[in-house]
Amino acid sequence: CPSLRRRDTTDPGCGSSGRREPGPGRGPRPSAASGLRDLHPEPLRSPCETERDAVIVGDSIVRYVRATLAKGKVHTHCFPGARVLDVSAQIPAILKDGESVGAIVLHAGVNDTKLRQTEVLKRDFSSLIETVRSTSPATRIIVSGPLPTYRRGHERLFRADGLHPSRVGAELLSDNISRTLRSI
């Protein structure tokens, strides 16, 4: 397969690639906090290697998420303030024609929950998932989020705004996503 170069269209502070080496004190973490669900159970393999083995796409919650795989690269694309349909509109640019990505983690919805329209949010997530499937049918889809906002007793997981993850919260989310990506 030809090597594909891409221009990152995300917020400059949100892009990431490469690996994060495990550090001291990074043991198993509870996975229930991330709410990850695999929506594509059968394994699909691309016939060729690509530059990106997995992609994380979402709102500002994923800004500091640095997921890793045992082998391969994970790139993060965040769109601050994005709602689910805004993320959906970015998918064709992220999953370019002819480029195969093994898995995509979709983390959005926190900006939609403020509207308290659950039926609309479900319909928007269905549209987002369908956009990914139609753009890149072989890509495995993992939905992560939206995360709950600040709750008493979880201060260390959130920044002062009660919405965005703290360093500890971002590490926990990164570890949960990394573990999920390695399991597929």
WOGI-V656378 format. One record per backbone hydrogen bond with DSSP energy under -1.0 kcal/mol. CO is the residue of the C=O (numbers start at 1). NH is the residue of the N-H. E is the energy in kcal/mol with one decimal. If there is no record, write none. Layout:
<<CO;NH;E> <CO;NH;E>>
This chain:
<<11;14;-2.7> <16;76;-1.0> <23;26;-1.5> <25;27;-1.2> <31;34;-1.4> <37;143;-2.2> <53;103;-1.1> <54;75;-2.0> <55;105;-3.2> <56;77;-3.2> <57;107;-2.8> <58;79;-2.4> <59;62;-1.8> <60;63;-1.5> <62;65;-1.7> <73;53;-1.6> <73;54;-1.6> <75;56;-3.0> <77;58;-2.2> <78;11;-1.3> <79;82;-2.2> <83;87;-2.0> <84;88;-2.2> <85;89;-1.7> <90;94;-1.7> <91;95;-3.2> <94;96;-1.0> <96;99;-1.7> <102;140;-2.5> <103;55;-2.0> <104;142;-2.7> <105;57;-3.0> <106;144;-3.1> <107;59;-1.5> <109;113;-1.9> <112;115;-1.6> <113;116;-1.4> <117;121;-2.4> <118;122;-2.5> <119;123;-2.0> <120;124;-2.5> <121;125;-2.4> <122;126;-2.2> <123;127;-2.0> <124;128;-2.3> <125;129;-2.7> <126;130;-2.3> <127;131;-2.3> <128;132;-2.0> <129;133;-2.5> <130;134;-2.6> <131;135;-1.9> <132;136;-2.9> <136;139;-1.7> <140;104;-2.8> <141;39;-2.6> <142;106;-3.2> <143;37;-1.7> <151;154;-2.1> <154;157;-1.8> <155;158;-1.2> <157;166;-1.8> <159;162;-2.1> <162;150;-3.0> <164;159;-3.0> <166;170;-3.1> <167;171;-2.2> <168;172;-2.3> <169;173;-2.5> <170;174;-2.7> <171;175;-2.8> <172;176;-2.4> <173;177;-2.5> <174;178;-2.8> <175;179;-2.6> <176;180;-2.0> <177;181;-2.8> <178;182;-2.3> <179;183;-1.1>>
